[in-house]
Amino acid sequence: MENNDFEFDKEEQDLWEKLGKIDTPSPSPEAKTRFYAMLDTYQNELESKKENSFQAIFERFKQAFKYKPAYNWAYALVLLALGGITGYFSGRTTANETLAHQDKVEQLSSEVQEMKQMMMLSMLENPTATERLKAVSYTQELSTVDDQVIDALLTTLNFDQNENVRLVTLEALIQLAHHPKVREGLVQSLLTQESPLMQVALADAMVKLQEKRSVKQFKKLLKKDNLNNSVKSKIEKTIQVLS
């Protein structure tokens, strides 16, 4: 028995050693940002709930009236209707009918997009930071982004009380940088941010986007008396890169 146990332990040890040598793919920087932002926000909210359970219950009660879960049901019903109508009309063959059916499908698709946008804007006003993080992530599901969505994201970037929400919002706005309004909003945000982490993140964003208009704003930022030394060094290097 002792020899069998020894052989089993050795085989198990060899197995773990082989498993340890397997290369593990690293997640993308964006995935890490979202994960740690969500984790940190969840932990902060959990601690806050422990400190004041009555306030947490009150916030949930208030949330139930502010956040509209019916949007989720409406969104699902629209999707079901869209799928059913698409299948029904796909069997029609005449040109006039086909055009009419396509118009109806396009109209339903537009309504789905409006529903998604409505949900996203509603969740951005949610008092829970994790819900606002989800709202920002929903921008990836929008086929088109209008000024209302951009304005809401820029407002979140500049004024949301949770730093993690602001960081994830910055990441979403970078993906929408082909909109001139987004680029202008990011440049103007440089003087709004007080957090060193946000200032550094915006500096990286300006380099990534090669936004030379930000140089003027960075020079103004350098004149602030309370500017973090590490941030100051980062900005000076950013100015050199963009100049």
N, C-alpha and C positions, 0 to 999 in steps of 0.2 A: 504494500500500500504506500509506503513511504517513497519508493522509487516512482510509482505512478503519479503521486502528488508532485514530486519534484519535476517530472517530465511535463506535467500539465502547467506548472508555474513557469517553467522555462518557455514553453510554447506561447503562453499568454504574454510573457514579457517580450518575446520576439515579435508577437503581433502588434503590441503597442509601440514598439520601436519602429516597425515598418509604417504604422499609421502616422507616427510623428514625422516621418520623412516625406509624406505626401504634401505637395505644394497646395496651399490654400489661396484661391483667387482673392485679391483685395477688392473691397467695395469701392465704388467711385467716390470722389470727394463730395459730390452732391448728396449721395446716399448717407454718408457719414454725417453731413450737416443736418439733414432731416431727422435722422435717428436720434442724435444727441440733443437736438432742439426739442423733439417730442419727449424724450426721456427726462430731460432737465425740467421742462415745463410740467410734466406729470408729477414729478417729485415735489416741485414747489407747491403745486396745487394740493397735493396730498398733505403736506405739512401745514398748509394754511387751513385745511379742513379740520385737522386735529386741534389746532389752536382755537378755533371758534366753530364748533359744530352747528350752533344755531344759525350763524351767518351763512354757513354752507347750505343748510336746508332752505333758508330764505332765498338764496341765490338760485337754487334749483327750481324753487317755486316760481320765482320771477322769470326764469329762463323758459319755463313751460309756456308762459304767455307771450314771450317775445319771439322765441324761435318757432317757426312754423313747420312741424313735421309733416303736415299735410302736403307740403311741396314734394316730399319724397314719394308719396302715394300718387300724386298727380303726375309726377315725372315718370313713374313706372307705367301708369295707365296710358300716357301719351306714347311711350315706347311700344307698348302692346298694340295700341291702335295703329301706330305707324307700320309695325310688322305685319299686322293683319291686312291692312289696306294695300300694302305693297304686294303681298302674296295674291290677293284677290285681283288686283289690277294687272298683274304680270301676265295673265292669260288672255288679255284683250289684244286684238291685232290691228284694228283700224287706226289710221293715223290720227284722226281727230280725238278718238277716245284715249289714245296713248298720250297725246299732248295734255289732255284734260287731267288724266291720272297723274302725270308727272308734276303738273302744277299743284295738285292736292298733296302729293308726297313732299314736294319742296316746301309747301306751306306748313305741313306737319313737322318737317325737319327744322324749320325756322322756329316753330313753337317749342320744340325740344330745347333748342339752343337758348331761347328766352327763359325757359324754366331752369336750365342749368345756371344761367347768369343770375336769375332771381335768388336761387338757393345760395349761390356763392356770396352775393351782396348781403343777404340776410344773415349768413353765418359770420361774416366779418364783424357784425355788430354784437355777436354773442359775447356775454361776459366771461366765458370760459376760454382760456388761451388755447387749449388743445383744439377746440372747435374752430377758432380763428386760423390755426395752422392748417386744418383740413380745408378751410375755405380757400386759402391761398393755393393749396395744391390742386384745387378744382379748376384753376385757370388753364391747366394743361388740357382739360377736356373741352374747352371752348374752341370751336373752329374759327370764330372771329372774336376779336376783342375791341370793344368800342371805348369811347372817351369816358363813359360812366365807370367801366371796370378799371381803366387806367387811373382815373381820379381816386377811386376807392383804394387801390393798391398804393398809390403815392401817399395818401393820407395815412394808411396803415404804416408805411415805411417811416414816416416822419413823426407820428404821434402815438403809435401803439405803446402801451406801458411795458409790454413784455419784450425784452431784447431778442429772444429767440424768434418771436413772431416777426420782428423787424428784419432779422437776418434771412429768414426763409422768404420773406416778401422781396427782399433785394435780389435773391437768387431768381425768383419768378420774373421780376422786372428785367433782369439781364436777358432772359429768354425772349422778352418782348422789345428788345432794344432797336428793332427795325422801325418802331414807331417814333417819329421825331419828338412827340410829346413825352415819351418815356425817357429819352436821352436828356431832354431839357430838365425834366423833373429830377433825375438822378444828379445832375450837375448842381441844381439848386439845393438839393438835400444835403450837400456837403457842409454847409454852414448851419444846418438845423440840428445835425447829430451831435450829441454831447458825449456819447459813449465811445471810449477809445477803440473798442472792438468794432463798432460800426464805422468809425472813421477809417480804420485800416481796411475793412472789408470794401468800403466805397473806393478807397485808393486802388485796391486790386481790380475792382470793377472798371474803373476809368482806364487803367492800363489795358485790360482785356478788350475793352471797346475802342481803345485808342481815341478817347474823347479829349481832344486838345483844348476844348473850351473850358475844361475843368481846371486848367493851370491857373487861371485868374482867381478862381474860388479857393484853390489850395494856397495861394499866396496870401489871401485874406485870412485863411485859417491859421497860417503860421504866425500871424500877429496876435493871436489870442494869448493872454498871459498864463492861463491855466492849462495850456496844451501839454499833454503827456509827452515826455522826452522821446519815448520809443515811437510814438505817433509822429512826432516832429521829424525824426530821422526818416521814417517811412515816407512821409509827404515830400521831403526834400529829394529823395531818390525818385519818387514818382514824377515830380516836376522835371527832373533831368531826363527821364525816359520819354516823357510826352513833349518836351520842348524841341 
